[in-house]
Amino acid sequence: MAKKVTRIAKLEFMAMQAKPGAELASLGINMPEFTKQFNDATKERAGDVVPVIITAYDDKSFDFVLKTTPAAIMIKKAAKINKAAHNPGKETAGTITVDDLRSIAEYKMPDLNANDIEAAMKIVAGTAKNMGVKIEGYTEGETK
């Protein structure tokens, strides 16, 4: 007989730093087992925010899928800024290069709804624009 899904949750934790807490308690899963598995699975991503989708079952078991670090966090890291612009259309928070844009798009490709790297770059460029981050050498709709 198939397990009954009780809840699906989308959460974010720092790599190797998941701890039992309120977010996990509400799922009704074995928290120490989840934190052990999550921390082991994210060893190579130390310092990154790791989104995770957790499927909780009625017998307290669970499955989880790790996603790539959010594009906004990667853009802030590449631009060496702490915050996005308060008024993105009128102020600039920082700048990144087209090479930075391409590397972020390549990393995010598995989680993006894009068929090729150029489409992924446009998605990431849109995120950067909404944050007030300029991309040196990149004009909207153009990729190299």
N, CA, C and O atoms as a GROMACS GRO file, in nm:
protein
  576
    1MET      N    1   0.084  -0.118   0.000
    1MET     CA    2   0.000   0.000   0.000
    1MET      C    3   0.088   0.124   0.000
    1MET      O    4   0.189   0.130   0.071
    2ALA      N    5   0.051   0.221  -0.079
    2ALA     CA    6   0.129   0.344  -0.092
    2ALA      C    7   0.116   0.430   0.034
    2ALA      O    8   0.013   0.430   0.101
    3LYS      N    9   0.223   0.502   0.062
    3LYS     CA   10   0.220   0.593   0.176
    3LYS      C   11   0.131   0.711   0.143
    3LYS      O   12   0.124   0.755   0.028
    4LYS      N   13   0.064   0.764   0.245
    4LYS     CA   14  -0.022   0.879   0.226
    4LYS      C   15   0.059   1.006   0.254
    4LYS      O   16   0.119   1.021   0.360
    5VAL      N   17   0.059   1.098   0.156
    5VAL     CA   18   0.128   1.226   0.173
    5VAL      C   19   0.044   1.313   0.266
    5VAL      O   20  -0.075   1.336   0.242
    6THR      N   21   0.108   1.363   0.372
    6THR     CA   22   0.036   1.450   0.465
    6THR      C   23   0.064   1.597   0.439
    6THR      O   24  -0.019   1.683   0.466
    7ARG      N   25   0.183   1.626   0.386
    7ARG     CA   26   0.217   1.765   0.363
    7ARG      C   27   0.338   1.776   0.272
    7ARG      O   28   0.427   1.691   0.275
    8ILE      N   29   0.341   1.882   0.190
    8ILE     CA   30   0.457   1.916   0.109
    8ILE      C   31   0.497   2.057   0.149
    8ILE      O   32   0.413   2.148   0.146
    9ALA      N   33   0.621   2.077   0.185
    9ALA     CA   34   0.668   2.208   0.229
    9ALA      C   35   0.791   2.251   0.151
    9ALA      O   36   0.878   2.170   0.120
   10LYS      N   37   0.796   2.380   0.120
   10LYS     CA   38   0.914   2.439   0.056
   10LYS      C   39   0.982   2.527   0.159
   10LYS      O   40   0.925   2.626   0.204
   11LEU      N   41   1.103   2.490   0.197
   11LEU     CA   42   1.177   2.562   0.299
   11LEU      C   43   1.317   2.596   0.248
   11LEU      O   44   1.362   2.542   0.147
   12GLU      N   45   1.384   2.686   0.318
   12GLU     CA   46   1.523   2.719   0.287
   12GLU      C   47   1.605   2.708   0.415
   12GLU      O   48   1.565   2.757   0.520
   13PHE      N   49   1.722   2.645   0.404
   13PHE     CA   50   1.815   2.634   0.514
   13PHE      C   51   1.954   2.667   0.462
   13PHE      O   52   1.980   2.653   0.342
   14MET      N   53   2.042   2.712   0.550
   14MET     CA   54   2.182   2.726   0.514
   14MET      C   55   2.238   2.584   0.501
   14MET      O   56   2.202   2.496   0.578
   15ALA      N   57   2.326   2.565   0.405
   15ALA     CA   58   2.387   2.433   0.386
   15ALA      C   59   2.456   2.389   0.513
   15ALA      O   60   2.525   2.468   0.578
   16MET      N   61   2.438   2.263   0.550
   16MET     CA   62   2.496   2.200   0.668
   16MET      C   63   2.452   2.262   0.800
   16MET      O   64   2.516   2.240   0.903
   17GLN      N   65   2.343   2.341   0.799
   17GLN     CA   66   2.301   2.407   0.923
   17GLN      C   67   2.154   2.384   0.955
   17GLN      O   68   2.096   2.462   1.031
   18ALA      N   69   2.093   2.281   0.901
   18ALA     CA   70   1.953   2.252   0.936
   18ALA      C   71   1.947   2.202   1.079
   18ALA      O   72   2.030   2.121   1.121
   19LYS      N   73   1.849   2.251   1.154
   19LYS     CA   74   1.832   2.210   1.294
   19LYS      C   75   1.684   2.183   1.318
   19LYS      O   76   1.599   2.243   1.252
   20PRO      N   77   1.652   2.094   1.412
   20PRO     CA   78   1.512   2.076   1.448
   20PRO      C   79   1.454   2.209   1.495
   20PRO      O   80   1.518   2.282   1.571
   21GLY      N   81   1.333   2.239   1.450
   21GLY     CA   82   1.270   2.365   1.488
   21GLY      C   83   1.124   2.367   1.448
   21GLY      O   84   1.068   2.266   1.406
   22ALA      N   85   1.064   2.483   1.460
   22ALA     CA   86   0.920   2.498   1.435
   22ALA      C   87   0.882   2.460   1.292
   22ALA      O   88   0.778   2.398   1.270
   23GLU      N   89   0.965   2.498   1.195
   23GLU     CA   90   0.930   2.467   1.055
   23GLU      C   91   0.918   2.316   1.033
   23GLU      O   92   0.826   2.269   0.966
   24LEU      N   93   1.011   2.242   1.090
   24LEU     CA   94   1.011   2.098   1.073
   24LEU      C   95   0.908   2.030   1.163
   24LEU      O   96   0.849   1.929   1.125
   25ALA      N   97   0.886   2.085   1.281
   25ALA     CA   98   0.790   2.025   1.375
   25ALA      C   99   0.650   2.025   1.315
   25ALA      O  100   0.574   1.930   1.336
   26SER      N  101   0.616   2.130   1.240
   26SER     CA  102   0.482   2.137   1.182
   26SER      C  103   0.460   2.032   1.073
   26SER      O  104   0.346   2.003   1.037
   27LEU      N  105   0.569   1.975   1.021
   27LEU     CA  106   0.557   1.872   0.917
   27LEU      C  107   0.528   1.734   0.976
   27LEU      O  108   0.476   1.647   0.906
   28GLY      N  109   0.562   1.715   1.101
   28GLY     CA  110   0.540   1.585   1.164
   28GLY      C  111   0.634   1.478   1.114
   28GLY      O  112   0.596   1.361   1.104
   29ILE      N  113   0.759   1.516   1.084
   29ILE     CA  114   0.858   1.419   1.037
   29ILE      C  115   0.960   1.392   1.148
   29ILE      O  116   0.960   1.460   1.251
   30ASN      N  117   1.044   1.294   1.126
   30ASN     CA  118   1.153   1.264   1.218
   30ASN      C  119   1.260   1.372   1.198
   30ASN      O  120   1.344   1.361   1.108
   31MET      N  121   1.257   1.475   1.282
   31MET     CA  122   1.345   1.591   1.263
   31MET      C  123   1.494   1.558   1.271
   31MET      O  124   1.569   1.603   1.184
   32PRO      N  125   1.540   1.482   1.370
   32PRO     CA  126   1.684   1.452   1.373
   32PRO      C  127   1.732   1.377   1.248
   32PRO      O  128   1.842   1.402   1.199
   33GLU      N  129   1.649   1.287   1.197
   33GLU     CA  130   1.687   1.213   1.076
   33GLU      C  131   1.693   1.306   0.955
   33GLU      O  132   1.784   1.296   0.874
   34PHE      N  133   1.595   1.397   0.944
   34PHE     CA  134   1.597   1.492   0.832
   34PHE      C  135   1.721   1.581   0.839
   34PHE      O  136   1.791   1.598   0.739
   35THR      N  137   1.748   1.638   0.957
   35THR     CA  138   1.862   1.729   0.967
   35THR      C  139   1.993   1.657   0.936
   35THR      O  140   2.082   1.714   0.873
   36LYS      N  141   2.006   1.533   0.980
   36LYS     CA  142   2.127   1.455   0.950
   36LYS      C  143   2.141   1.434   0.799
   36LYS      O  144   2.248   1.458   0.743
   37GLN      N  145   2.033   1.390   0.734
   37GLN     CA  146   2.038   1.365   0.589
   37GLN      C  147   2.062   1.494   0.511
   37GLN      O  148   2.141   1.497   0.417
   38PHE      N  149   1.992   1.603   0.550
   38PHE     CA  150   2.007   1.731   0.480
   38PHE      C  151   2.150   1.783   0.495
   38PHE      O  152   2.212   1.823   0.397
   39ASN      N  153   2.202   1.782   0.616
   39ASN     CA  154   2.337   1.833   0.640
   39ASN      C  155   2.442   1.751   0.566
   39ASN      O  156   2.538   1.807   0.515
   40ASP      N  157   2.424   1.619   0.560
   40ASP     CA  158   2.516   1.534   0.483
   40ASP      C  159   2.507   1.564   0.334
   40ASP      O  160   2.609   1.566   0.265
   41ALA      N  161   2.386   1.588   0.284
   41ALA     CA  162   2.367   1.612   0.140
   41ALA      C  163   2.417   1.749   0.096
   41ALA      O  164   2.440   1.771  -0.023
   42THR      N  165   2.434   1.843   0.189
   42THR     CA  166   2.474   1.979   0.151
   42THR      C  167   2.617   2.013   0.191
   42THR      O  168   2.653   2.131   0.195
   43LYS      N  169   2.698   1.914   0.221
   43LYS     CA  170   2.836   1.939   0.264
   43LYS      C  171   2.915   2.022   0.163
   43LYS      O  172   2.990   2.112   0.203
   44GLU      N  173   2.900   1.995   0.035
   44GLU     CA  174   2.977   2.064  -0.068
   44GLU      C  175   2.923   2.203  -0.098
   44GLU      O  176   2.982   2.275  -0.178
   45ARG      N  177   2.812   2.243  -0.037
   45ARG     CA  178   2.753   2.374  -0.063
   45ARG      C  179   2.761   2.465   0.058
   45ARG      O  180   2.676   2.553   0.076
   46ALA      N  181   2.862   2.447   0.142
   46ALA     CA  182   2.877   2.524   0.266
   46ALA      C  183   2.869   2.674   0.239
   46ALA      O  184   2.932   2.724   0.146
   47GLY      N  185   2.792   2.744   0.320
   47GLY     CA  186   2.777   2.889   0.306
   47GLY      C  187   2.664   2.933   0.216
   47GLY      O  188   2.633   3.052   0.212
   48ASP      N  189   2.602   2.842   0.144
   48ASP     CA  190   2.494   2.875   0.052
   48ASP      C  191   2.358   2.850   0.117
   48ASP      O  192   2.344   2.765   0.205
   49VAL      N  193   2.260   2.926   0.072
   49VAL     CA  194   2.122   2.898   0.109
   49VAL      C  195   2.074   2.786   0.017
   49VAL      O  196   2.093   2.794  -0.104
   50VAL      N  197   2.013   2.683   0.075
   50VAL     CA  198   1.968   2.568  -0.004
   50VAL      C  199   1.817   2.552   0.011
   50VAL      O  200   1.770   2.513   0.118
   51PRO      N  201   1.741   2.581  -0.094
   51PRO     CA  202   1.597   2.554  -0.090
   51PRO      C  203   1.574   2.402  -0.094
   51PRO      O  204   1.648   2.330  -0.161
   52VAL      N  205   1.473   2.357  -0.023
   52VAL     CA  206   1.443   2.214  -0.018
   52VAL      C  207   1.292   2.195  -0.022
   52VAL      O  208   1.217   2.270   0.041
   53ILE      N  209   1.248   2.095  -0.095
   53ILE     CA  210   1.106   2.058  -0.097
   53ILE      C  211   1.094   1.926  -0.022
   53ILE      O  212   1.152   1.825  -0.062
   54ILE      N  213   1.019   1.930   0.087
   54ILE     CA  214   1.004   1.813   0.173
   54ILE      C  215   0.864   1.757   0.157
   54ILE      O  216   0.765   1.829   0.170
   55THR      N  217   0.856   1.628   0.128
   55THR     CA  218   0.727   1.558   0.123
   55THR      C  219   0.718   1.473   0.249
   55THR      O  220   0.797   1.381   0.270
   56ALA      N  221   0.618   1.504   0.332
   56ALA     CA  222   0.598   1.431   0.458
   56ALA      C  223   0.487   1.329   0.441
   56ALA      O  224   0.385   1.357   0.378
   57TYR      N  225   0.508   1.211   0.496
   57TYR     CA  226   0.410   1.103   0.486
   57TYR      C  227   0.346   1.076   0.624
   57TYR      O  228   0.399   1.119   0.726
   58ASP      N  229   0.234   1.006   0.623
   58ASP     CA  230   0.158   0.981   0.746
   58ASP      C  231   0.233   0.894   0.847
   58ASP      O  232   0.200   0.896   0.966
   59ASP      N  233   0.332   0.818   0.803
   59ASP     CA  234   0.408   0.732   0.896
   59ASP      C  235   0.534   0.801   0.949
   59ASP      O  236   0.626   0.735   0.998
   60LYS      N  237   0.538   0.934   0.940
   60LYS     CA  238   0.649   1.018   0.987
   60LYS      C  239   0.775   1.008   0.900
   60LYS      O  240   0.878   1.066   0.934
   61SER      N  241   0.767   0.938   0.789
   61SER     CA  242   0.880   0.932   0.698
   61SER      C  243   0.872   1.053   0.604
   61SER      O  244   0.775   1.128   0.607
   62PHE      N  245   0.975   1.072   0.523
   62PHE     CA  246   0.980   1.189   0.436
   62PHE      C  247   1.072   1.163   0.318
   62PHE      O  248   1.156   1.072   0.320
   63ASP      N  249   1.056   1.243   0.216
   63ASP     CA  250   1.148   1.252   0.103
   63ASP      C  251   1.180   1.399   0.088
   63ASP      O  252   1.098   1.484   0.124
   64PHE      N  253   1.298   1.431   0.035
   64PHE     CA  254   1.326   1.571   0.008
   64PHE      C  255   1.408   1.586  -0.119
   64PHE      O  256   1.484   1.497  -0.157
   65VAL      N  257   1.390   1.702  -0.184
   65VAL     CA  258   1.462   1.735  -0.307
   65VAL      C  259   1.531   1.868  -0.284
   65VAL      O  260   1.468   1.966  -0.244
   66LEU      N  261   1.662   1.872  -0.309
   66LEU     CA  262   1.739   1.995  -0.296
   66LEU      C  263   1.731   2.074  -0.426
   66LEU      O  264   1.736   2.016  -0.534
   67LYS      N  265   1.720   2.205  -0.415
   67LYS     CA  266   1.717   2.294  -0.530
   67LYS      C  267   1.844   2.378  -0.530
   67LYS      O  268   1.922   2.375  -0.435
   68THR      N  269   1.864   2.455  -0.638
   68THR     CA  270   1.981   2.542  -0.646
   68THR      C  271   1.957   2.670  -0.566
   68THR      O  272   1.843   2.709  -0.542
   69THR      N  273   2.065   2.732  -0.525
   69THR     CA  274   2.059   2.857  -0.449
   69THR      C  275   1.981   2.961  -0.529
   69THR      O  276   2.000   2.970  -0.650
   70PRO      N  277   1.894   3.040  -0.465
   70PRO     CA  278   1.816   3.142  -0.537
   70PRO      C  279   1.905   3.238  -0.616
   70PRO      O  280   2.013   3.275  -0.571
   71ALA      N  281   1.857   3.279  -0.733
   71ALA     CA  282   1.933   3.367  -0.821
   71ALA      C  283   1.964   3.500  -0.752
   71ALA      O  284   2.073   3.554  -0.770
   72ALA      N  285   1.871   3.553  -0.676
   72ALA     CA  286   1.892   3.682  -0.609
   72ALA      C  287   2.012   3.676  -0.515
   72ALA      O  288   2.090   3.772  -0.508
   73ILE      N  289   2.028   3.568  -0.445
   73ILE     CA  290   2.141   3.553  -0.353
   73ILE      C  291   2.272   3.545  -0.432
   73ILE      O  292   2.373   3.604  -0.392
   74MET      N  293   2.270   3.472  -0.542
   74MET     CA  294   2.390   3.460  -0.624
   74MET      C  295   2.427   3.593  -0.689
   74MET      O  296   2.545   3.625  -0.702
   75ILE      N  297   2.327   3.670  -0.730
   75ILE     CA  298   2.352   3.801  -0.791
   75ILE      C  299   2.412   3.894  -0.686
   75ILE      O  300   2.508   3.967  -0.715
   76LYS      N  301   2.357   3.893  -0.565
   76LYS     CA  302   2.414   3.978  -0.459
   76LYS      C  303   2.558   3.941  -0.430
   76LYS      O  304   2.642   4.028  -0.407
   77LYS      N  305   2.587   3.812  -0.431
   77LYS     CA  306   2.724   3.766  -0.405
   77LYS      C  307   2.818   3.811  -0.518
   77LYS      O  308   2.929   3.856  -0.491
   78ALA      N  309   2.773   3.798  -0.643
   78ALA     CA  310   2.856   3.837  -0.758
   78ALA      C  311   2.878   3.988  -0.762
   78ALA      O  312   2.985   4.035  -0.799
   79ALA      N  313   2.775   4.065  -0.723
   79ALA     CA  314   2.785   4.211  -0.724
   79ALA      C  315   2.850   4.264  -0.597
   79ALA      O  316   2.878   4.384  -0.587
   80LYS      N  317   2.875   4.177  -0.500
   80LYS     CA  318   2.934   4.213  -0.371
   80LYS      C  319   2.851   4.320  -0.300
   80LYS      O  320   2.903   4.421  -0.254
   81ILE      N  321   2.719   4.295  -0.292
   81ILE     CA  322   2.628   4.386  -0.222
   81ILE      C  323   2.551   4.307  -0.117
   81ILE      O  324   2.540   4.185  -0.126
   82ASN      N  325   2.498   4.377  -0.017
   82ASN     CA  326   2.420   4.312   0.088
   82ASN      C  327   2.270   4.321   0.062
   82ASN      O  328   2.194   4.234   0.103
   83LYS      N  329   2.228   4.428  -0.007
   83LYS     CA  330   2.085   4.451  -0.031
   83LYS      C  331   2.062   4.493  -0.174
   83LYS      O  332   2.149   4.550  -0.240
   84ALA      N  333   1.943   4.464  -0.222
   84ALA     CA  334   1.902   4.512  -0.353
   84ALA      C  335   1.864   4.660  -0.340
   84ALA      O  336   1.850   4.711  -0.228
   85ALA      N  337   1.847   4.728  -0.452
   85ALA     CA  338   1.808   4.868  -0.452
   85ALA      C  339   1.665   4.884  -0.401
   85ALA      O  340   1.579   4.799  -0.428
   86HIS      N  341   1.640   4.993  -0.327
   86HIS     CA  342   1.504   5.019  -0.279
   86HIS      C  343   1.412   5.060  -0.392
   86HIS      O  344   1.292   5.030  -0.390
   87ASN      N  345   1.468   5.129  -0.492
   87ASN     CA  346   1.391   5.175  -0.606
   87ASN      C  347   1.466   5.133  -0.733
   87ASN      O  348   1.537   5.214  -0.792
   88PRO      N  349   1.450   5.006  -0.775
   88PRO     CA  350   1.534   4.950  -0.881
   88PRO      C  351   1.534   5.026  -1.014
   88PRO      O  352   1.636   5.026  -1.083
   89GLY      N  353   1.425   5.090  -1.051
   89GLY     CA  354   1.422   5.162  -1.178
   89GLY      C  355   1.504   5.289  -1.177
   89GLY      O  356   1.545   5.337  -1.282
   90LYS      N  357   1.528   5.344  -1.058
   90LYS     CA  358   1.594   5.474  -1.047
   90LYS      C  359   1.731   5.469  -0.981
   90LYS      O  360   1.809   5.563  -0.994
   91GLU      N  361   1.761   5.363  -0.911
   91GLU     CA  362   1.891   5.353  -0.846
   91GLU      C  363   1.956   5.218  -0.876
   91GLU      O  364   1.888   5.119  -0.903
   92THR      N  365   2.088   5.218  -0.869
   92THR     CA  366   2.165   5.097  -0.896
   92THR      C  367   2.230   5.049  -0.768
   92THR      O  368   2.297   5.125  -0.698
   93ALA      N  369   2.210   4.923  -0.736
   93ALA     CA  370   2.269   4.865  -0.614
   93ALA      C  371   2.410   4.815  -0.641
   93ALA      O  372   2.493   4.814  -0.550
   94GLY      N  373   2.438   4.773  -0.764
   94GLY     CA  374   2.568   4.718  -0.798
   94GLY      C  375   2.571   4.674  -0.943
   94GLY      O  376   2.473   4.694  -1.016
   95THR      N  377   2.682   4.615  -0.984
   95THR     CA  378   2.694   4.568  -1.122
   95THR      C  379   2.757   4.429  -1.123
   95THR      O  380   2.834   4.392  -1.034
   96ILE      N  381   2.722   4.353  -1.227
   96ILE     CA  382   2.786   4.224  -1.253
   96ILE      C  383   2.825   4.221  -1.400
   96ILE      O  384   2.778   4.304  -1.478
   97THR      N  385   2.908   4.127  -1.438
   97THR     CA  386   2.950   4.115  -1.578
   97THR      C  387   2.862   4.012  -1.649
   97THR      O  388   2.787   3.937  -1.586
   98VAL      N  389   2.873   4.009  -1.780
   98VAL     CA  390   2.800   3.910  -1.859
   98VAL      C  391   2.850   3.769  -1.824
   98VAL      O  392   2.772   3.674  -1.825
   99ASP      N  393   2.980   3.757  -1.792
   99ASP     CA  394   3.033   3.627  -1.751
   99ASP      C  395   2.970   3.580  -1.620
   99ASP      O  396   2.940   3.462  -1.604
  100ASP      N  397   2.950   3.675  -1.525
  100ASP     CA  398   2.881   3.642  -1.400
  100ASP      C  399   2.739   3.596  -1.430
  100ASP      O  400   2.692   3.496  -1.375
  101LEU      N  401   2.672   3.669  -1.518
  101LEU     CA  402   2.535   3.636  -1.557
  101LEU      C  403   2.529   3.495  -1.616
  101LEU      O  404   2.441   3.416  -1.580
  102ARG      N  405   2.621   3.464  -1.705
  102ARG     CA  406   2.624   3.332  -1.769
  102ARG      C  407   2.650   3.221  -1.666
  102ARG      O  408   2.585   3.117  -1.670
  103SER      N  409   2.744   3.242  -1.575
  103SER     CA  410   2.775   3.138  -1.477
  103SER      C  411   2.657   3.115  -1.382
  103SER      O  412   2.630   3.002  -1.344
  104ILE      N  413   2.587   3.222  -1.343
  104ILE     CA  414   2.468   3.206  -1.258
  104ILE      C  415   2.360   3.131  -1.335
  104ILE      O  416   2.296   3.041  -1.280
  105ALA      N  417   2.339   3.167  -1.461
  105ALA     CA  418   2.237   3.100  -1.544
  105ALA      C  419   2.270   2.952  -1.563
  105ALA      O  420   2.180   2.869  -1.558
  106GLU      N  421   2.397   2.919  -1.584
  106GLU     CA  422   2.437   2.779  -1.600
  106GLU      C  423   2.412   2.700  -1.472
  106GLU      O  424   2.366   2.586  -1.477
  107TYR      N  425   2.441   2.761  -1.357
  107TYR     CA  426   2.417   2.696  -1.229
  107TYR      C  427   2.268   2.675  -1.204
  107TYR      O  428   2.227   2.569  -1.155
  108LYS      N  429   2.186   2.776  -1.237
  108LYS     CA  430   2.042   2.771  -1.211
  108LYS      C  431   1.964   2.691  -1.315
  108LYS      O  432   1.846   2.661  -1.294
  109MET      N  433   2.026   2.655  -1.424
  109MET     CA  434   1.958   2.588  -1.536
  109MET      C  435   1.867   2.471  -1.495
  109MET      O  436   1.756   2.463  -1.548
  110PRO      N  437   1.906   2.381  -1.404
  110PRO     CA  438   1.817   2.269  -1.370
  110PRO      C  439   1.683   2.312  -1.309
  110PRO      O  440   1.584   2.242  -1.322
  111ASP      N  441   1.681   2.428  -1.243
  111ASP     CA  442   1.559   2.473  -1.177
  111ASP      C  443   1.480   2.577  -1.256
  111ASP      O  444   1.371   2.616  -1.215
  112LEU      N  445   1.534   2.622  -1.368
  112LEU     CA  446   1.466   2.725  -1.447
  112LEU      C  447   1.381   2.662  -1.557
  112LEU      O  448   1.407   2.552  -1.603
  113ASN      N  449   1.279   2.735  -1.596
  113ASN     CA  450   1.192   2.693  -1.706
  113ASN      C  451   1.249   2.749  -1.836
  113ASN      O  452   1.189   2.837  -1.898
  114ALA      N  453   1.366   2.698  -1.875
  114ALA     CA  454   1.434   2.747  -1.994
  114ALA      C  455   1.490   2.630  -2.072
  114ALA      O  456   1.532   2.529  -2.015
  115ASN      N  457   1.489   2.644  -2.204
  115ASN     CA  458   1.537   2.537  -2.291
  115ASN      C  459   1.686   2.548  -2.323
  115ASN      O  460   1.750   2.448  -2.355
  116ASP      N  461   1.740   2.669  -2.314
  116ASP     CA  462   1.882   2.688  -2.345
  116ASP      C  463   1.941   2.794  -2.253
  116ASP      O  464   1.870   2.858  -2.176
  117ILE      N  465   2.072   2.811  -2.261
  117ILE     CA  466   2.141   2.902  -2.171
  117ILE      C  467   2.103   3.048  -2.196
  117ILE      O  468   2.099   3.127  -2.102
  118GLU      N  469   2.073   3.084  -2.320
  118GLU     CA  470   2.034   3.222  -2.350
  118GLU      C  471   1.902   3.257  -2.281
  118GLU      O  472   1.888   3.367  -2.228
  119ALA      N  473   1.807   3.165  -2.283
  119ALA     CA  474   1.678   3.188  -2.216
  119ALA      C  475   1.700   3.196  -2.064
  119ALA      O  476   1.637   3.278  -1.997
  120ALA      N  477   1.787   3.113  -2.012
  120ALA     CA  478   1.817   3.117  -1.868
  120ALA      C  479   1.883   3.250  -1.831
  120ALA      O  480   1.856   3.305  -1.725
  121MET      N  481   1.970   3.299  -1.919
  121MET     CA  482   2.035   3.428  -1.894
  121MET      C  483   1.932   3.542  -1.890
  121MET      O  484   1.945   3.634  -1.809
  122LYS      N  485   1.833   3.535  -1.976
  122LYS     CA  486   1.728   3.638  -1.975
  122LYS      C  487   1.649   3.635  -1.845
  122LYS      O  488   1.613   3.740  -1.792
  123ILE      N  489   1.622   3.516  -1.794
  123ILE     CA  490   1.549   3.504  -1.667
  123ILE      C  491   1.632   3.564  -1.554
  123ILE      O  492   1.580   3.642  -1.474
  124VAL      N  493   1.760   3.528  -1.547
  124VAL     CA  494   1.847   3.580  -1.441
  124VAL      C  495   1.867   3.731  -1.458
  124VAL      O  496   1.874   3.803  -1.358
  125ALA      N  497   1.878   3.778  -1.582
  125ALA     CA  498   1.892   3.922  -1.606
  125ALA      C  499   1.769   3.998  -1.557
  125ALA      O  500   1.781   4.108  -1.505
  126GLY      N  501   1.652   3.939  -1.573
  126GLY     CA  502   1.529   4.001  -1.522
  126GLY      C  503   1.531   4.012  -1.370
  126GLY      O  504   1.486   4.112  -1.315
  127THR      N  505   1.582   3.910  -1.304
  127THR     CA  506   1.596   3.914  -1.158
  127THR      C  507   1.693   4.025  -1.119
  127THR      O  508   1.666   4.102  -1.026
  128ALA      N  509   1.804   4.034  -1.189
  128ALA     CA  510   1.903   4.139  -1.160
  128ALA      C  511   1.842   4.278  -1.180
  128ALA      O  512   1.863   4.367  -1.099
  129LYS      N  513   1.768   4.296  -1.288
  129LYS     CA  514   1.705   4.425  -1.316
  129LYS      C  515   1.608   4.462  -1.204
  129LYS      O  516   1.603   4.578  -1.161
  130ASN      N  517   1.530   4.365  -1.156
  130ASN     CA  518   1.436   4.391  -1.048
  130ASN      C  519   1.505   4.421  -0.916
  130ASN      O  520   1.443   4.475  -0.824
  131MET      N  521   1.631   4.386  -0.905
  131MET     CA  522   1.708   4.413  -0.784
  131MET      C  523   1.786   4.545  -0.796
  131MET      O  524   1.844   4.591  -0.698
  132GLY      N  525   1.786   4.605  -0.914
  132GLY     CA  526   1.864   4.726  -0.936
  132GLY      C  527   2.011   4.697  -0.961
  132GLY      O  528   2.097   4.780  -0.933
  133VAL      N  529   2.040   4.579  -1.014
  133VAL     CA  530   2.178   4.541  -1.045
  133VAL      C  531   2.197   4.549  -1.196
  133VAL      O  532   2.125   4.484  -1.272
  134LYS      N  533   2.293   4.628  -1.238
  134LYS     CA  534   2.323   4.645  -1.381
  134LYS      C  535   2.417   4.534  -1.426
  134LYS      O  536   2.496   4.481  -1.348
  135ILE      N  537   2.406   4.499  -1.554
  135ILE     CA  538   2.492   4.396  -1.612
  135ILE      C  539   2.578   4.462  -1.719
  135ILE      O  540   2.528   4.504  -1.824
  136GLU      N  541   2.708   4.472  -1.693
  136GLU     CA  542   2.800   4.536  -1.786
  136GLU      C  543   2.808   4.458  -1.916
  136GLU      O  544   2.828   4.337  -1.915
  137GLY      N  545   2.793   4.528  -2.028
  137GLY     CA  546   2.807   4.465  -2.158
  137GLY      C  547   2.687   4.384  -2.201
  137GLY      O  548   2.697   4.304  -2.294
  138TYR      N  549   2.574   4.402  -2.135
  138TYR     CA  550   2.453   4.324  -2.168
  138TYR      C  551   2.340   4.420  -2.195
  138TYR      O  552   2.308   4.506  -2.113
  139THR      N  553   2.278   4.403  -2.312
  139THR     CA  554   2.157   4.480  -2.341
  139THR      C  555   2.042   4.382  -2.345
  139THR      O  556   2.058   4.268  -2.388
  140GLU      N  557   1.927   4.427  -2.300
  140GLU     CA  558   1.812   4.338  -2.288
  140GLU      C  559   1.783   4.264  -2.417
  140GLU      O  560   1.777   4.324  -2.525
  141GLY      N  561   1.766   4.134  -2.406
  141GLY     CA  562   1.732   4.051  -2.522
  141GLY      C  563   1.853   4.007  -2.601
  141GLY      O  564   1.838   3.935  -2.700
  142GLU      N  565   1.973   4.046  -2.561
  142GLU     CA  566   2.094   4.009  -2.634
  142GLU      C  567   2.182   3.922  -2.548
  142GLU      O  568   2.204   3.952  -2.431
  143THR      N  569   2.233   3.815  -2.604
  143THR     CA  570   2.331   3.731  -2.534
  143THR      C  571   2.447   3.704  -2.626
  143THR      O  572   2.434   3.711  -2.748
  144LYS      N  573   2.560   3.673  -2.568
  144LYS     CA  574   2.680   3.647  -2.648
  144LYS      C  575   2.714   3.501  -2.650
  144LYS      O  576   2.811   3.461  -2.713
   0.00000   0.00000   0.00000
